[in-house]
Amino acid sequence: MGKEKVGFCVVGGLVLVLFLGSSITSDDKRQRWRKAMISGETMASSMLFNRVPSSIVLPLHGNVYPNGTLLDSYAIIHGDLQLCSSGVWTPSKPYFLDVDTGSDLTWLQCDAPCVHCTKAPHPYYRPSNNLVACMDPICQSLHSNDDHRCENPEQCDYEVEYADGGSSLGVLVRDAFNLNFTNEKRQSPLLALGCGYDQLPGGSHHPIDGVLGLGKGKSSIVSQLSSLGLVRNVIGHCLSRRGGGFLFFGDDLYDPSRVAWTPMSPDAKHYSPGLADGSSYTYLNSQAYQGLISLLKRELSGKPLREASDDQTLPLCWKGRKPFRSIRDVEKYFKTFALSFTNDRKSKTLLEFPPEAYLIISSKGNACLGILNGTEVGLNDLNVIGDISMQDRVVIYDNEKERIGWAPGHCNGLPKSRSFII
């Protein structure tokens, strides 16, 4: 097999629970709130010169398949005019967001009013009046130089499209995010997010309030937090095979010497460890996918499995003599494979995938292949390692040192120390 580009993405399967408070309409309170936020931003900016290692940890609930994972962050964000100078907070409201490391912008379906919104679990977000200007660096990061025209200088319009055909159109606003850190401090910085008033659902759509973008761009939440000096520009997640897990921002939760690292591809827009060689099992381009199918059929020849064409859970499923209850019932028929990443043209880092990292058990009790043809959904030659393959493994995207790391992890509960890495 030739060398292929491999990207790491968590898409669709994770849901963030945000809480926004009700707005305060008094002009006097509005001015006091803005002064408090400006003061908070100044304090946060000063930390750039005296960083205190800290992180933000968000617990996960649910499972990767079939229900998706809920990320419960209890009061992580509060609405505009929510923080008064007296320090009084009004009750919060929850929002569910898909977590996506393949895109940058965080947005909520927005009552601005909404032109076209999809079904959502909660009432639409009521935006603040704190608009992001068209020439703001965050706004500029969402547009190429060729198409960035400021029809309204005081407003930043955005449009994002996703691989499954979904999209969101809206404007950027700033709002106060109420954040708890591992050093037991609390900060409420103003961060930019999208007020989406025109959404189209994608092929993998399920009812959500918006998307949490955790990509590498300036508009991502972790990039904004890093620019204020609140956390390092590092994202990590640990998804439990039992369901649940956690997501974290920052670098003080793990021992880097216990992590296998490989450099990010410098030219890749998404998180990518660059060129990889080895088995074609995790390649998602059309040629490699077809090769994978041929290899699997050859490996399974003579074994008590046959294709389950009546199971539409995924494109390829197999049934046994009786329904499978777990991956343990079927893993003896499948092999572990590995990707080999070349570091500085000398050393190599292996990323292994046992059967439980690429198979799921459907509701019909069949074993289904959790690897799909990426070319069919517009990924071209980009190969994405999805969250099904990342369970019981800590995956870290270190944007400051431009590297991706992984290690076996204890993902069943929140990390109390660096010992959650096995």
Backbone torsions as a table, in degrees:
resi	resn	phi	psi	omega
1	MET	NA	139.8	174.7
2	GLY	-75.9	171.4	-179.7
3	LYS	-77.1	142.3	-177.3
4	GLU	-131.9	154.8	175.1
5	LYS	-82.5	133.3	-179.5
6	VAL	-123.1	128.3	178.7
7	GLY	-113.4	147.9	176.0
8	PHE	-101.1	128.9	178.9
9	CYS	-143.3	141.8	165.7
10	VAL	-113.1	114.4	-175.5
11	VAL	-135.6	140.1	167.3
12	GLY	75.2	-41.2	-172.3
13	GLY	-77.2	-18.9	-176.9
14	LEU	-105.9	142.1	179.4
15	VAL	-127.4	129.2	179.7
16	LEU	-94.9	132.2	175.2
17	VAL	-98.2	109.3	177.9
18	LEU	-103.5	156.0	177.5
19	PHE	-128.5	121.3	176.7
20	LEU	-116.4	142.4	-179.4
21	GLY	-89.6	168.1	177.9
22	SER	-75.9	151.4	-174.4
23	SER	-77.5	157.2	175.6
24	ILE	-113.1	124.5	-169.8
25	THR	-94.6	-10.8	-178.6
26	SER	-63.5	129.5	178.7
27	ASP	-62.0	-37.4	-179.8
28	ASP	-64.5	-45.1	178.5
29	LYS	-65.2	-35.3	179.2
30	ARG	-61.4	-44.8	-179.2
31	GLN	-66.6	-39.7	178.7
32	ARG	-65.0	-39.0	178.8
33	TRP	-63.7	-44.8	-178.7
34	ARG	-62.6	-40.1	178.5
35	LYS	-63.0	-40.0	179.5
36	ALA	-64.7	-39.1	-179.8
37	MET	-69.5	-40.7	178.1
38	ILE	-61.9	-41.9	177.8
39	SER	-62.3	-41.7	178.8
40	GLY	-63.3	-39.9	179.3
41	GLU	-65.0	-38.9	179.7
42	THR	-63.8	-43.1	178.9
43	MET	-63.3	-42.9	-179.5
44	ALA	-64.8	-39.9	-179.2
45	SER	-63.7	-34.7	-179.2
46	SER	-66.1	-21.7	179.5
47	MET	-70.1	-15.4	177.1
48	LEU	-56.7	-28.9	-176.6
49	PHE	-96.4	-3.8	179.7
50	ASN	-150.7	67.6	-174.9
51	ARG	-68.1	136.2	172.7
52	VAL	-109.0	118.6	-178.0
53	PRO	-56.0	124.8	179.5
54	SER	-159.4	164.0	-178.8
55	SER	-142.3	168.1	172.4
56	ILE	-118.1	128.8	-179.7
57	VAL	-117.6	132.3	-179.5
58	LEU	-123.3	120.9	-178.3
59	PRO	-73.7	148.7	178.5
60	LEU	-111.1	143.6	176.5
61	HIS	-133.6	151.9	-177.9
62	GLY	102.7	-151.2	178.0
63	ASN	-150.7	162.7	-179.4
64	VAL	-67.7	-41.7	177.3
65	TYR	-138.0	136.0	4.4
66	PRO	-99.7	-3.5	-168.8
67	ASN	-91.6	-16.0	-171.0
68	GLY	83.9	162.2	-174.6
69	THR	-108.5	132.7	177.0
70	LEU	-91.8	134.3	180.0
71	LEU	-112.5	107.1	-171.4
72	ASP	-98.5	107.8	-172.4
73	SER	-110.8	11.2	178.1
74	TYR	28.3	99.9	173.2
75	ALA	57.5	49.1	178.9
76	ILE	-81.6	-25.3	-178.0
77	ILE	-137.7	138.4	177.8
78	HIS	-122.4	148.4	-173.3
79	GLY	-71.9	167.9	178.7
80	ASP	-57.6	143.8	-178.0
81	LEU	64.5	22.6	-177.6
82	GLN	-84.8	-35.4	-177.6
83	LEU	-96.6	116.5	179.1
84	CYS	-95.4	163.3	-179.7
85	SER	-64.6	-21.5	178.1
86	SER	-78.9	-8.1	178.5
87	GLY	80.7	14.0	-178.8
88	VAL	-87.8	133.2	179.3
89	TRP	-110.6	139.5	176.0
90	THR	-92.7	164.9	-176.1
91	PRO	-56.8	147.8	-175.6
92	SER	-99.6	162.5	178.5
93	LYS	-125.0	139.4	-176.9
94	PRO	-86.5	152.5	172.7
95	TYR	-139.3	140.6	178.3
96	PHE	-103.1	126.2	-179.5
97	LEU	-123.6	139.4	169.0
98	ASP	-70.6	136.5	176.8
99	VAL	-93.8	126.3	-173.5
100	ASP	-137.2	108.6	176.3
101	THR	-80.7	-2.1	179.6
102	GLY	-93.5	-0.6	177.4
103	SER	-137.9	163.1	-173.0
104	ASP	-97.6	-45.4	-167.6
105	LEU	-79.5	135.4	169.4
106	THR	-94.9	130.4	179.8
107	TRP	-143.4	155.4	175.8
108	LEU	-121.9	145.0	170.5
109	GLN	-62.5	131.0	-160.3
110	CYS	-126.3	133.7	176.6
111	ASP	-88.5	81.1	-171.1
112	ALA	-109.1	-6.2	1.7
113	PRO	-79.9	171.5	-177.6
114	CYS	-84.3	126.3	176.7
115	VAL	-77.2	-48.7	179.5
116	HIS	-149.9	104.3	178.7
117	CYS	-119.1	151.6	178.3
118	THR	-88.7	170.0	178.8
119	LYS	-61.5	133.6	-176.4
120	ALA	-129.4	153.5	-179.8
121	PRO	-69.8	-22.0	-174.2
122	HIS	-135.2	164.7	175.1
123	PRO	-56.7	147.0	-176.9
124	TYR	-63.4	149.3	179.4
125	TYR	-61.6	133.0	174.6
126	ARG	-95.0	110.7	-170.3
127	PRO	-72.0	159.1	171.4
128	SER	-77.5	170.6	175.2
129	ASN	-95.3	10.2	-178.0
130	ASN	-90.4	81.4	-177.0
131	LEU	-74.9	147.2	172.9
132	VAL	-86.3	129.9	-177.0
133	ALA	-71.1	155.9	-176.5
134	CYS	-61.9	-35.4	-177.1
135	MET	-92.9	7.8	175.8
136	ASP	-62.6	138.5	-179.4
137	PRO	-53.9	-34.9	178.7
138	ILE	-66.6	-40.4	177.1
139	CYS	-64.5	-44.7	-179.0
140	GLN	-62.3	-31.3	-179.4
141	SER	-67.8	-19.0	-179.5
142	LEU	-88.4	-5.5	-176.2
143	HIS	-127.2	146.1	170.5
144	SER	-77.1	160.5	-178.8
145	ASN	-60.3	-27.4	-175.2
146	ASP	-76.0	-32.3	-173.3
147	ASP	-111.2	10.2	-178.1
148	HIS	-89.1	95.4	177.8
149	ARG	-116.2	134.0	-177.0
150	CYS	-96.7	86.5	175.6
151	GLU	-69.2	-32.6	174.9
152	ASN	-131.1	103.1	-175.0
153	PRO	-57.7	-25.2	-176.4
154	GLU	-86.5	-0.8	-172.1
155	GLN	-134.5	140.4	176.9
156	CYS	-108.8	110.2	175.7
157	ASP	-87.1	145.8	177.8
158	TYR	-137.6	158.1	170.4
159	GLU	-146.9	126.1	177.1
160	VAL	-121.9	141.1	178.0
161	GLU	-123.7	146.0	-176.3
162	TYR	-117.2	160.6	-174.4
163	ALA	-61.9	-26.6	-178.8
164	ASP	-85.6	6.6	178.2
165	GLY	95.2	-6.6	177.6
166	GLY	-76.1	162.1	-179.8
167	SER	-157.8	164.2	175.0
168	SER	-142.7	136.4	178.0
169	LEU	-124.0	135.3	-179.5
170	GLY	-178.0	-157.7	179.0
171	VAL	-127.4	156.4	178.5
172	LEU	-90.8	138.5	173.8
173	VAL	-130.7	165.7	172.5
174	ARG	-112.7	141.4	-179.9
175	ASP	-142.1	162.9	-178.0
176	ALA	-86.3	124.2	176.5
177	PHE	-101.7	119.3	-179.7
178	ASN	-91.1	107.1	-168.9
179	LEU	-118.3	134.6	174.0
180	ASN	-102.7	131.9	-176.1
181	PHE	-109.4	161.6	-178.3
182	THR	-69.7	-16.4	175.4
183	ASN	-88.0	15.1	175.8
184	GLU	68.7	16.8	174.4
185	LYS	-96.2	159.9	179.2
186	ARG	-127.2	130.9	178.8
187	GLN	-128.7	153.8	179.6
188	SER	-132.5	67.3	-178.4
189	PRO	-74.5	154.9	171.3
190	LEU	-83.9	122.8	-180.0
191	LEU	-125.5	149.9	-179.3
192	ALA	-84.9	138.3	173.9
193	LEU	-145.9	164.1	-178.0
194	GLY	-89.7	137.3	171.0
195	CYS	-100.2	96.7	-173.4
196	GLY	-88.0	114.8	-178.5
197	TYR	-109.7	1.9	178.9
198	ASP	-146.9	102.4	-176.9
199	GLN	-117.1	145.3	169.8
200	LEU	-119.2	129.4	-179.7
201	PRO	-73.4	146.8	177.0
202	GLY	-93.1	-179.4	-178.2
203	GLY	-65.2	-26.6	-179.5
204	SER	-102.2	24.7	-172.7
205	HIS	-66.7	140.2	167.0
206	HIS	-141.4	158.6	-174.2
207	PRO	-58.9	117.6	177.4
208	ILE	-139.8	163.8	176.4
209	ASP	-93.9	-13.6	-179.6
210	GLY	167.4	-159.6	-176.7
211	VAL	-133.4	138.3	171.3
212	LEU	-99.9	107.5	-179.5
213	GLY	-87.2	123.5	-177.5
214	LEU	-120.7	30.5	179.6
215	GLY	-74.5	-168.2	-173.2
216	LYS	-89.1	-8.4	-173.0
217	GLY	-76.0	168.6	-177.9
218	LYS	-62.6	-27.8	-174.6
219	SER	-81.4	-11.1	-178.7
220	SER	-67.7	151.5	-176.9
221	ILE	-59.5	-43.9	-177.7
222	VAL	-68.5	-33.9	176.4
223	SER	-64.6	-40.7	178.4
224	GLN	-66.2	-42.5	178.1
225	LEU	-62.7	-38.9	179.3
226	SER	-66.7	-39.5	-179.5
227	SER	-65.3	-22.9	176.3
228	LEU	-89.6	-3.3	179.0
229	GLY	80.3	16.6	-175.8
230	LEU	-85.8	-35.4	175.1
231	VAL	-143.3	162.5	169.5
232	ARG	-70.5	155.4	-179.6
233	ASN	-81.4	71.7	-177.8
234	VAL	-135.4	134.0	177.2
235	ILE	-121.5	138.9	176.0
236	GLY	-143.2	155.3	174.4
237	HIS	-146.4	154.0	-179.0
238	CYS	-140.2	105.1	-175.6
239	LEU	-102.4	123.1	-177.8
240	SER	-82.5	140.6	176.7
241	ARG	-68.7	-22.1	176.9
242	ARG	-79.0	-11.4	-173.8
243	GLY	111.3	146.8	-179.2
244	GLY	84.4	-160.8	-175.7
245	GLY	132.4	-152.8	178.7
246	PHE	-158.3	159.8	175.6
247	LEU	-120.7	145.4	177.8
248	PHE	-142.5	150.7	173.0
249	PHE	-115.4	131.9	179.7
250	GLY	113.9	175.1	-171.4
251	ASP	-126.3	16.2	-176.9
252	ASP	-99.7	10.9	-176.6
253	LEU	-100.4	-5.6	-175.2
254	TYR	-139.7	157.1	175.4
255	ASP	-93.6	110.0	-175.2
256	PRO	-62.4	-20.8	-179.8
257	SER	-73.2	-13.3	179.9
258	ARG	-101.7	10.4	-178.0
259	VAL	-112.0	139.0	173.6
260	ALA	-84.5	121.4	-173.9
261	TRP	-113.5	148.3	171.0
262	THR	-143.0	145.7	-176.7
263	PRO	-66.2	147.1	169.9
264	MET	-72.6	149.1	173.6
265	SER	-69.5	122.5	-173.1
266	PRO	-65.5	-24.1	-175.8
267	ASP	-98.6	-3.3	-175.6
268	ALA	-80.1	137.4	176.5
269	LYS	-73.7	-36.1	-179.7
270	HIS	-99.6	172.7	177.3
271	TYR	-66.1	117.2	-177.5
272	SER	-145.9	133.0	176.3
273	PRO	-85.3	12.5	175.7
274	GLY	84.9	-143.3	-174.3
275	LEU	-79.2	141.2	178.4
276	ALA	-136.1	144.0	174.4
277	ASP	-127.8	162.0	-178.0
278	GLY	134.1	-154.4	-177.6
279	SER	-60.6	150.5	179.7
280	SER	-87.8	7.4	-174.7
281	TYR	-57.9	-37.2	-176.6
282	THR	-100.0	1.3	177.8
283	TYR	-72.7	135.2	-175.7
284	LEU	-108.2	-6.6	177.0
285	ASN	-69.3	161.3	-170.0
286	SER	-58.7	-44.5	-177.2
287	GLN	-63.4	-46.9	-179.1
288	ALA	-68.2	-36.6	179.8
289	TYR	-62.2	-45.3	179.0
290	GLN	-64.8	-36.2	175.6
291	GLY	-63.8	-39.0	177.5
292	LEU	-61.0	-45.6	-179.5
293	ILE	-60.8	-42.5	179.3
294	SER	-62.7	-43.3	179.5
295	LEU	-64.0	-42.0	-179.9
296	LEU	-63.4	-43.6	-179.9
297	LYS	-63.1	-37.3	178.7
298	ARG	-68.7	-40.8	179.9
299	GLU	-66.4	-32.7	-175.4
300	LEU	-89.7	-4.1	179.7
301	SER	-60.7	128.9	179.5
302	GLY	85.9	-4.0	178.2
303	LYS	-96.3	155.4	-172.9
304	PRO	-75.5	50.5	176.8
305	LEU	-130.4	145.7	173.3
306	ARG	-140.3	155.4	-176.9
307	GLU	-63.2	137.6	179.2
308	ALA	-102.8	80.9	-175.8
309	SER	-67.0	-18.6	179.7
310	ASP	-84.4	-5.2	179.1
311	ASP	-97.3	112.8	-177.2
312	GLN	-96.8	14.3	-179.3
313	THR	-56.9	-48.6	177.7
314	LEU	-141.5	164.9	-175.9
315	PRO	-57.1	-29.3	-176.9
316	LEU	-135.1	118.7	178.6
317	CYS	-133.3	155.4	178.2
318	TRP	-127.9	144.4	176.2
319	LYS	-115.8	152.0	177.8
320	GLY	-107.6	-166.0	179.6
321	ARG	-66.5	-28.1	174.9
322	LYS	-143.2	159.7	-176.8
323	PRO	-58.1	140.6	175.5
324	PHE	-81.7	140.3	178.4
325	ARG	-97.7	-24.9	179.5
326	SER	-156.1	170.6	178.8
327	ILE	-61.4	-29.0	-179.9
328	ARG	-58.8	-29.7	-179.2
329	ASP	-71.0	-20.2	-172.1
330	VAL	-122.8	-11.8	-172.3
331	GLU	-63.4	-22.8	-179.8
332	LYS	-67.2	-17.0	-179.3
333	TYR	-90.3	-10.7	-175.1
334	PHE	-119.6	153.7	-177.4
335	LYS	-101.6	156.3	169.9
336	THR	-81.2	139.0	175.6
337	PHE	-128.9	168.5	-176.1
338	ALA	-142.6	148.9	168.6
339	LEU	-101.0	142.0	179.4
340	SER	-115.0	118.2	179.9
341	PHE	-103.6	129.5	-179.0
342	THR	-86.5	125.4	177.7
343	ASN	-106.1	124.9	178.8
344	ASP	44.5	33.4	175.2
345	ARG	63.9	9.8	-178.4
346	LYS	-122.0	-67.4	-177.5
347	SER	-87.5	163.4	178.6
348	LYS	-130.5	146.4	176.4
349	THR	-116.3	128.3	-178.2
350	LEU	-96.8	140.2	172.9
351	LEU	-122.2	106.8	-174.7
352	GLU	-91.8	148.6	179.7
353	PHE	-130.2	99.5	172.9
354	PRO	-71.4	168.5	-177.6
355	PRO	-52.7	-35.2	-178.8
356	GLU	-68.8	-11.2	178.8
357	ALA	-91.2	-5.6	177.9
358	TYR	-138.8	6.1	176.9
359	LEU	-121.1	149.7	171.5
360	ILE	-132.0	155.9	175.6
361	ILE	-100.2	121.9	-176.9
362	SER	-77.6	171.7	179.1
363	SER	-65.3	-16.8	177.9
364	LYS	-91.2	1.1	178.4
365	GLY	81.8	24.4	177.8
366	ASN	-105.2	157.2	175.2
367	ALA	-92.4	123.5	-176.2
368	CYS	-119.3	144.2	-179.5
369	LEU	-78.8	120.9	-179.3
370	GLY	-89.6	29.7	176.0
371	ILE	-122.6	127.0	-173.7
372	LEU	-118.6	168.1	179.4
373	ASN	-81.5	102.8	-176.6
374	GLY	-68.0	-27.2	179.7
375	THR	-62.2	-32.9	-178.1
376	GLU	-69.5	-19.6	179.1
377	VAL	-110.2	17.0	172.0
378	GLY	89.0	14.1	179.9
379	LEU	-83.0	-8.4	-180.0
380	ASN	55.8	-120.7	-177.3
381	ASP	-94.3	0.2	177.6
382	LEU	-75.4	130.3	-179.9
383	ASN	-111.8	123.1	-172.8
384	VAL	-108.6	129.3	174.0
385	ILE	-92.6	110.7	-172.5
386	GLY	-87.5	179.2	-172.8
387	ASP	-70.0	-24.2	176.0
388	ILE	-59.3	-33.1	-178.5
389	SER	-87.4	2.0	-175.5
390	MET	-112.8	9.0	-176.6
391	GLN	-70.7	145.4	-176.8
392	ASP	56.4	33.9	179.6
393	ARG	-144.0	131.1	173.2
394	VAL	-79.9	125.6	176.6
395	VAL	-119.3	128.0	-172.9
396	ILE	-125.0	129.6	176.0
397	TYR	-109.6	100.3	-177.6
398	ASP	-94.9	96.7	-177.3
399	ASN	-73.9	-21.6	-179.2
400	GLU	-76.0	-39.6	178.8
401	LYS	-100.6	4.8	175.9
402	GLU	52.0	58.3	179.5
403	ARG	-147.4	156.9	176.2
404	ILE	-118.6	136.6	-178.8
405	GLY	-132.7	159.2	177.1
406	TRP	-151.5	155.3	178.6
407	ALA	-163.4	151.5	172.9
408	PRO	-59.8	142.2	-175.0
409	GLY	-141.8	156.3	171.3
410	HIS	-86.6	102.5	-172.3
411	CYS	-106.5	7.9	-174.0
412	ASN	-81.6	-13.7	178.9
413	GLY	-148.9	173.9	-179.7
414	LEU	-70.2	143.9	-178.1
415	PRO	-72.2	127.8	176.3
416	LYS	-98.4	-15.8	178.0
417	SER	-160.5	-175.8	179.8
418	ARG	-71.9	-2.7	-175.9
419	SER	-76.6	-0.2	179.9
420	PHE	-71.8	-15.2	173.2
421	ILE	-84.6	124.9	-175.7
422	ILE	-73.2	NA	NA
